[in-house]
Amino acid sequence: MTSRPLAAVLVLGFAVAVGDFGFRTFNPSPTSEYMIEVDAQPYSLATEGEPKKHLYLRRTWRLTEPPEQAWIKLVGHDVIEVWVNGRRAGYSPPVGYGRTTGVVMDISPLMHAGENCIAIHAAQLVLDRPPAVVVEGEARFAAGEPSLLNADDEWKAADIYERRGPYWYESDFNDEHWAKVHVGDRVQWRAQIALPPRAIIQPRLSKWITTPGAESGAAVVAKTFDVAGQPREGWLRVITTGSERVALNGRLLTDVQADLGTQRTAIARELTFDVSPLLRRGENVVSIMSETSGEPPRVMADLEATTVDGERTYIATDATWKGSTGFATDWLTPDFDHERWTDCSAQFGYQGVVPRALGRELLSVDPPGAFWFIRAVVHAMWIVGSGLVAAAGAFAIAALMDRRRPPEGAASSALAFVALLPSTIAAATGVMMTWDLAWSAHDVYQRSWLAALWFLVPAQWLSLLLLSPANASVSRHSDGWQWSRRARWTAAAVGWLALGSLALWLRLRDLTAEPIHHDEVTVYAFTETVFTQGFPGGQVHPDIPFGYAATNELCYFFNALSELIFDDPLLVIRVPSVVWSMLTMAFLAYLGWKWFDGYVGVVAAVFFAVSPHMIGFADFGRYLAQVQFFSLLTMYCTYEAVRGTGKPHIGMMWAATVSFIAMYYSWEGAGMFGFGLALAVFFHRRRHLVPLLSSPHLYVASLVLVLSVIAQNAHRIMQQTQRLWYGEGISSLTIKPMWRYPFFQHDYFLINSSWTRDALLPMCALALAFVLAIGHRWRAPLRFALFCLVINAELMAAFLPVRTNRYACHLIGILMLITAAVAVAGAEALLNNLRYRRLPSAYRWYARFVAFGATAVVVALASGWTVRTAEMTQFANAAFDVKQLRIPDWDEPTEYLHDHLQEGDVVISIFPHTTNFNFAFDKVRKGDDTRTVDYWLQSRLIIQATIGDSTESPRDRRSGAIMIHNIDQVKKLFAENDRIWYCTMRMAQGKLNDGEVSQYLRQHMDVVSEDFATALMLRDKNHRPAPIRLEEDEAGQLASEYFLH
């Protein structure tokens, strides 16, 4: 057999992927990961017109006694918060497109006799998916039927974060004006949680037990139980009145457990363990050691084990448990035939410990090293065994294929090993799925899937054997059917047209779905002045000097061309981004074809076309898409200028210079790209530097480039010094050695160079690219691209004090190109090692199908649409997700403000230039002039203000609004004015203002309108601060009760 390295790689990959899959199928993971499912009708808020982006739910009911056990299960989208009786009880992780989130919690300790309230907040994070929640739960009492929490007629809904004395989530809040919930159509939703749900939902059937003869000190209780099948999951709840140590099947659940051997107050607490990895088929034993002082140790516990077939085994402490006094030496593996083990005594009632008052802890199973060693040995045996079986089968099939091969036929036995690749990729895909919130390990690691992985291999072997005699006489070099040149060109044109149409549709469908961003407001303001001033600039207030744009200058000229066609501000600033995005995709395809081959161009273009991150860039009216195009163009022209060994290509050298200047004038943060570019040039020409360095054009072009950079920086400094700045902030940051700081992360911009939120596959491709750069035929362009990517990313991480995902925008296209080259090189290596051109026709088609299929799966996994490994946090970044809401939405608050604004009202805004834009766009007047914001609230000086020419008051540089910069000014403003409006944002409020200011605003203002990430607050003429209103309401209630007494 030929190509032994290929066979070894395929067998090793199969052994690791499928062997690991098999091990995890029969050995549950120690990491708690469960799916909760609901088949019910979700709650939402019925509204006229556009659905609201916030859903607030609450229900209250009076209890005559506290429940023995109460739990709630919530499933919905896109993020859920829960309050019980005014206390924040739980929070679900935010999820993206196509996923639902959920939470299950025990709320027994938060419930009490009297008035109770459960409040839920669900927020929208995905376009076209308003918030909705399915509510399930119940409260169980000492006597009587359980009370369900999901009574439709008891729930009320609203769309704003309201406070009328008490907050909306408190029991005393008056919700008479809230609407009844809208009950939607029945849905089937699933969500992932990090704890066994039945450990919360299952009623306690256990009793307190003690060991006969135990008075004070230590005692052990134990129980054996049978699991009828292969265990899939299990949990254990333990309550003791002292310190404890718990073991299952002779293995400690945690290596270190608090308080054992100490004398402390006997305070009962409930510990919950996920014991799935410690369960086994057949007989199991659970043992609990407890130690108390001054009283006999008491234990209450229950355990449930579930098999892969869904059968459950439940045990609870009762008189059938065995016990032993003292520190029994055999407590881990008790010998119940020994006389020291006797039947336990079961006790009835609370025994002084009320279940609802227990402290509860969910503990992770952390067995000692022996458990992990045995688990590792079993894991290795699965991998080695899978590899041996696969290798033996492949060698046997290869031998049969060699025997049936005619003397003149080409060697095809290596195809027997290629049959392992589909199962390998499928198993690896399954592993990635377990890191996605849409699936849990229980969904993936199933015996049926494992059988399918193994069955797929012999099915291919059988097909290869059946095809062998039929292809003995087929020509080596004929596929039996050839495309004409015209047909190939037609198919290519149709394919590219389809891909381009798909990319354009993905960018246009939600182009105006979100409102204008506060940064886009600035972009539009500069764009409007291009034709009036000849250069982007303007004067926002008579007291602030006229200023010109000092960054992204080139972008505004292209936007101005768009303004000749469109009137809508969103289209004026976003259509150019779409155009640049489409041009970048086309150029990326050309670059892949030019440097590598046509397949690399296709794969890179597909990545770019469907990437949610690139779609988000195209729908955002800033420099991102434009910088991407010019960075790729600069890299391409530079490489083409120094390609070869002789004199540089003069035209390409000057094209690279012009392109770099255009990139720098689009965003000066891309200037560090020049260092990686220069190193790439010198490394590429390291043996042929003389022709390059002897070219006078190199020095002239370099001088032009340096002068352009100096001119732009001089212009920026002049504009900044023209206006006096107040305070320190983001705009005054300069480069500094960031490795001196504890939060330094050298690979931050490399990870954020990914075109999806999951950087795992791009980082794997980057590592493989370094291997290919050693000796592959594409090593020269790969090395050049790697220098440009890695050097720039590491320099940015080392010196930029501000870290944000968009700063890596110009590197994403390069990483796409590298990843596409690696994917195609892998498929090409597979085919070349098979010498597929010499194979019979059917075998050739099989080899191509496997290679193409493997590449297609990699492209699909890396597209950002299929598997999203959100739980793999070390490779997560802040890239845009599918249909993600990205821009704070001021539409709803602005409409409310415009409808209720009165003469003499004062308007404060956290982003006054955005509010002013909305005033101007909607033609809101104040006398004869357009209404503007009166004050800008910012007490932390994150963004510098500017000092006016004639006043000492600091003003917002973007709008001219006077800045309020401390709590005293806020109080003075509230004392001097009756009606005050405040336009704020959820996240930005805490960044721009300190806690004292925020607390004062919460106490003296009410939220009157809310949208995605935005809120409008009002202090009215007759406004009473919330604490005063609450005190007056309580005083009035007391007076009424006294009068009626």
LUMFIKE-50993 format. One record per residue (C-alpha): residue in one letter; x, y negated, z. Coordinates in steps of 0.05 Angstrom, whole numbers, plus 5000, padded with zeros to 4 digits. Last residue first. Example, Ala and Ser with C-alpha at 12.3 -4.5 7.8 and 13.67 -1.06 7.14 Angstrom:
// residues 2
S527350215143A524650905156
//
This chain:
// residues 1045
H378639886271L376339526209F380038886225Y386339266246E386339686183S385439066140A391038706176L395639306168Q394239326093G395538586086A402138646122E404139226078D402438826015E406138226043E412438636058L412338955989R411438295954I417138005994P421738585975A419738515901P421137775896R414837375888H413537085819N408236555812K412136185759D414836815726R421637155731L422037595669M426438165644L427338425573A430939085564T435639405515A439140085507F433540345462D427339925477E424439585538S419339045554V416938705618V422338895667D421238485729M425837965760H427937745830Q430538385861R433538685799L436838015781Y440037965850Q442638675846S445738555778V449337925802E452138285863G454138885822D458738515775N456938305705L459838455636K460839205643G454739355686Q450138965639A453339265577M450539965590R443139795601M442739175558T439938495575C435337945550Y433437525611W427437065614I426436525666R419936185685D420135705744N426835355741E431234985791A431935525845F433136075793L438735675761K441935535828K441636275847V445036475781Q450335935789D451836195859I452336915832N458036765785H459736635712I453836315679M456236135609I453335565569A450835805500G455235605441S453336215401R459436635384R464636275427D460036315488R461035685529P465035475589S462434835621E467534275625T464033855573S466333415515D470733885474G467634525500I471535055537T471335745506A469036395537Q473037025539I469637705535I470738165595L470137555638R466837925696S461037445711Q457737415643L450737115634W450036675573Y445136095581D440135695541V438836165482T436435815419R429735605391T429935305321D429034555323D422934085317G420234265385K422934935405R421435385346V421636135333K422836235259D423037005264F430037035234A432236425273F429936685340N432637375323F439437075306N439336675370T438137325409T444137635375H448537025388P446337035461F448937735476I447637805551S441937325544I438736785587V432436425564V429435855604D422035695594G419934965588E414835095533Q412435805535L415036465508H409837025510D409337265438H416637115421L419137485483Y414838095468E417238125397T424438055420P423738605472E420839085419D425738925364W432138875406D434539585391P441639715415I445140075357R447440795356L441341255354Q444141905327K441442185263V446842735264D452442525311F457041925309A464042055335A465641955409N470442545417A470343255443F476243725437Q477643785512T470143765525M468644435493E461344405517A459044005457T461344555409R456744345352V455044925306T451244735243W450944005223G457843735240S460843975174A466544375206L462345015215A459644945144V466544825114V469345425152V463445855128A464545635056T471945795059A470446505084G465146595031F469846364976A475246844998V470347425007F466847284941R473447214904A475847884930Y469248214911W469347904841R476448154830Y474548844855A468948874804S473548654748P479249134761L485148834799R491148514765R488647804776Y487347984849R494548034868L491748184937N496947734968N495047194918L487647244935L488747175010A493846625002E488946234958A483546285010G488346035064A491045485018V483845255005A482445175080V489244845094A488444355037A481444175060T483944055130I489543605105L484843195062M479743125119L485342915166I487342375116G480142135109I479542075185L485741645194H482840975174C477141045224A481641165284Y480040495316R472640695310N473341185367T475240685420R481440595463V483839905483P490839835512L494040005444F501440185451A502540935459A495741175434M496440735372L503540985361E501241715367A495641625317N500241255267I505641775271V500742355266L496742125205C501841805159F507142325175L502142895164A500042595097F507242575072R508743265098L502543545063P504343184998A511243524998R509144195027W504144364973R508344954947H508545215018G515145235055I515044855121A509044415109L504545025111V506345135184F505044395201A498444455164L496545045209A496744575270L492544055234A487544585213C486744795286M485844065305P480543975251L477044615276L476844395349A475243655338D467843715353R464343045349T465143065274W469742705224S475742825268S480842265275N478342185346I482342795367L488642485336F486841815366Y486742105437D492742565428H497542175473Q492642085529F494741555580F489941515639P495541495690Y498840875660R506140825642W504841175576M500940555554P507140145536K503839475517I500439185456T496538555468L489838415500S487337695497S480937855459I478838385509G478637895567E482237385610G479036735630Y476636105593W479635995525L481135315495R479435285421Q484635125369T489235625404Q485136215380Q484435955309M491935805304I493636495332R489336835280H492136425223A499236565246N497537305250Q494737295179A500736915152I505637385187V502337995157S502337685088L509637475096V511438195115L507838475054V510937975006L517838105035S516738865029A514738774956V520938354942Y525338854979L522639464942H522439094876P530039004881S530839764871S537540004900L534240284962L529840754922P535241004875V539941104935L534941454980H535042124945R536342644999R531742325051R526742124998H520642475030F523342325100F524441595082V517541515051A513941865109L517641435159A515340815122L508141045119G508141225193F510540525209G505740195160F499540515192M501140075252G497839505214A491039845215G489039405274E489138825225W482439025196S480238835126Y486238375118Y490738955136M487439425086A487738905031I495138775048F496439525046S492939574979V496939004949T503439324972A501340014948A499539734880W506339384879M509840054890M505240414842G507139934786I514639994803H514940754803P521040884844K527641064811G529641784811T528142374857G520742504849R515042154881V516841484912A511441064879E506441634877Y507041704952T506140964964C500140924916Y496641504951M497941255022T495540565005L489340824969L487541255029S488340665075F484540215027F478440675025Q478140795100V478840045114Q472639905072A468540435107L470140165177Y470139405165R463139255190G455939335167F454340015196D450440515154A456740755118F460340875184G454441285209I454541715146M461941815157H460642065228P454942515206S459742835156V455743085095A459342725038F466242685072F466843425085V464043585016A469143104984A474843445021V472444134999V471643914926G478443564923V481844174954Y478544604901G481044154846D488344234864F493643954910W496143244902K491843014844W485643434859G485543244932L486842514914Y481142524863A476342814914L478542294966F477641754913A470441964901M468942004975T472241324987L468241004931M461841274962S463740995030W465740325000V458940264966V455340465030S459339945069P457639425016V450239595026R450639475101I452138725106V447138435056L442239015065L441438865139P441038115126D435138225078D435937745020F439638204972I443038104905L447537484914E448337684986S451938314964L457337884933A457937525000N458838195035F464838324990F467637655012Y466237785085C470338425087L476838065068E477037655131N476638245179T479837805233A481037065244A474436785217Y474836035214G473035545268F469634875275P470734585344I465734735400D461434165429P457134125366H455434865373V456335485329Q461135165280G463035575220G467736055187P468536525127F472336175071G469735765012Q465635345061T458635415031F459736044990V463336425044T459136125100E453536635098T458437205106F461136915171A454136915203Y452737605175V459037895206T457437575273V450437875272E453638535252D457438535318H450838455355H447939035316I442238935268P436239385275E436240145262A432440505207T435340025155L440340505123D436741125148R435441455080L440941085044R447141445070L444442155066W441441994997L448241744972A451842374997L446642824966S446842454900G454442494899L454243234913A449043354859L452842934808W459243294826G455943964814V452643754750A459143484723A462944114743A457744564711T457944154647W465544174645R465644924656A460245034603R464144614553R470445004565S466745654554W465546094614Q468146814609W464547464621G467548164629D472347904681S478148074636H485448114654R486048814681S481549134630V476349614657S477850354652A478150534725N472650054745A466850534754P471251024792S472750514847L466050174855L463250714900L469450704943L469149944949S461749974967L463150495021W468650065050Q464049465050A458749845089P464250115134V465949395155L458949105162F457049655211W462049405262L459548695263A452348935261A453549385321L456248785359W450148375339S445548925364R449449005429Q448448275445Y453547735459V450347155423D443846995459H446547195527A452646735516S447946155510W445445795448A443145095429L447944765477D453744975433W459945285465T456845985457M456145845383M463745795376V464446515400G459146735350T462846395294A469146775313A465147425310A462447245241I469347055216T472347715240S466448105212P467447795144L475047915146L475248655161A473348845089V479948515068F483449105100A480349595051L481849094996A489249245008S488149914972S487349574904A493949754870A493149624795G491050184749E495650554700P495951184742P488351174755R486250984825R482151514861R487951724905D489651004921M482450854941L482451454987A488951225019A486150525028I479950815061A484151195111F488650605124A482650155135G479450645183A485750725224A486949975225A479849825247V480050365301L486850125326G484849395326S478349525363G482049935414V487449405424I482248855433W477649255479M483649505518A486148795527H479448585556V479449175603V486448985627A484348255635R478348455676I482748895720F487448315731W481847825743F478748265797A485548375830G486747615832P481147475881P473947325860D471646615844V464046625834S461745905831L457445665888L450545355884E449145025951R442744915989G441644596057L435444886089A429544476110R424544816064P426445496092V424945306165V430045636211G427645736283Q426246476274Y421946296214G417146866220F418347616225Q424547986245A427548606214S432349026255C437949356217D438850096209T445550356234W452650386208R457750546263E455751286259H459151376192D454651636137F453750926111D460950886090P461550146071T465749916012L467349186030W465449286103D470149866112T474249556168A467949326204F469348656238G464348706295T457549026294S455149456237G448849406196K444749796145W439049506105T432349886104A429349426157D428948846109T433548406068A431248335996I432348755934Y430248625863T431949035801R429648745735E428949085667G430248615608D433549115562V440348795574T439348925648T437148425700A439648425772E436148055829L438747945899D435647735965A438647506030M436847316102V442247426154R442547346230P448747366273P447147486346E447546866390G452746476429S457846396373T456546636303E460047076251S457247356187M459647906140I455248056080S455448696038V452448845970V453149545941N451849775870E449850455842G448550535768R450950045716R455349495743L454548805772L460748375786P460547935723S453147745734V453947535807D451446815799F451646605871T446746195913L448445985984E442845776032R444545416096A443145546169I446345116221A449445506279T454244986307R461445176295Q466445676322T471145856266G473046546240L469946416172D468645666166A469245596091Q470046156041V476446276002D477046835951T469946765929L465047315911L469347815947R469748475910G467749155940N461749245896L459148565916A462148165972V459947586016R463647236073E459846826124S460146286177G453946216220T446346236217T446246586151I442446496086V444546866022R441646835952L444647305900W444047265825G444347735765E445547765691R446548265635P447248925672Q447549555629G441949995651A438150265712V441449835764D441450205830F441749905900T446149975961K445349516021A449949186072V449848796138V456048616176A456848316246A461547836279G461247466346S455447456394E450047946414A450148506363G447249146391P442549266333T444848876271T440248306253I435348176197W431347566176K426447756122S426647716046L420947615998R423346945975P419546695914Q423346705847I423746015815I430445785841A434646415832R430346545771P433645965736P440746245740L445145625737A448545205684I442545015641Q441145095567A434644895534R429345255493W422844985465Q416645315438V411444785425R403944715436D401044075408G401543445449V398443225515H398342465518V399342235589K394041795621A395841065620W398840665677H394840085706E393040475769D400440635781N401340295848F408240485874D408040755945S410841435925E417041155892Y418941275819W416040625792Y420040215842P416639945903G414439225905R411839225835R417739515797E417339795726Y422240125680I418040075617D414240555572A408640825617A405541495633K400841825683W400242555705E394442835745D389943015687D395143485657A396243905720N403544125711L405444165785L401744805799S399544935872P400945625900E395045995931G394046006006A398146076068A405345896081F405345446020R408145505950A409244905905E409444995830G413044805767E412644665693V413244015656V414443975581V417443305562A417142835502P421542265479P420542015408R424342385353D425041975289L432341775303V435742125361L437341855431Q430341775459A429741715534A425942145584H424441895655I420842325705A417542165771I414942655823C411142335881N408842565949E403742265998G403042646063A406843246088H413843286059M417543465995L424943315984P427543956016S423044385971I425344065906D428944675877M431344495808V430844695736V433344215681G432644185606T435243905542T432944035471R437144105409G436043975334Y439543295334G443343145397V443043295471P443942875534P445543295596S439843355646Y439342965710G436743145778A433842935845R434142185845R430542015910G424241605911N419542165932V422442635879W426042305821V427942655756E432142425696I431642725627V435642635562D433442745490H428743095490G424643595528V424744165578L423144075652K422544605706I420344425776W420944795842A417444815909Q418145305966E415045326035P411044716018P410344146068E403444096100T397143696087L399743486020R397542855983W398842805909T402642345863R404442415790R409542045748L411941985677Y416341455644L417741535570H422841085536K423841015461K416740795446P413041045385E412040535328G404740335318E399440455371T401840845429A400441525461L405741685513S408542385516Y407443035553P409243695520Q404344275509A407044955528D411445545508V417545415550E424445745550I430345675596M437145895570Y442746085617E450145955626S453846085691T461246195677P463646865704S462447155635P458447805628N462348445612F458848895562T457848385506R463947995528F468448585514G465248715447F466147995424D473347995448G474648625408V471148315347A475347685347V482047935373A482048605337F479348315272G484647765271L490148275285V487548745231L487248175180V494147915198A497248615195A493948755128L496448105099P503548245124R503048945092S501748665023T502449304983M500050005000
//
